[in-house]
Amino acid sequence: MLFWSIVPLEMVMSGTETPPVYEELDYDGVKVVVEKFSPTQCRIVRVISTEPNDYLRPDIQPGIMLTYRPSIV
């Protein structure tokens, strides 16, 4: 789609997008970065691990939706 205007794009698109909320958490022993959508839903964005096998696990691949339950430490 093309959008032609004399108004700068920053002014046209201002206020239409909210920045994502990222949080780092421990999921089944592996540190992951998630994007929070609601108090209970989040999506894995990044896996942070030094163990190569963690990147092959199908349950923690980026894009997987998780039910978020914060733990009180």
Secondary structure, 3 states (H helix, E strand, C coil): CCCCCCCCHHHHHCCCCCCCEEEEEEECCEEEEEEECCCCEEEEEEEECCCHHHHHCHHHCCCCEEECCCCCC
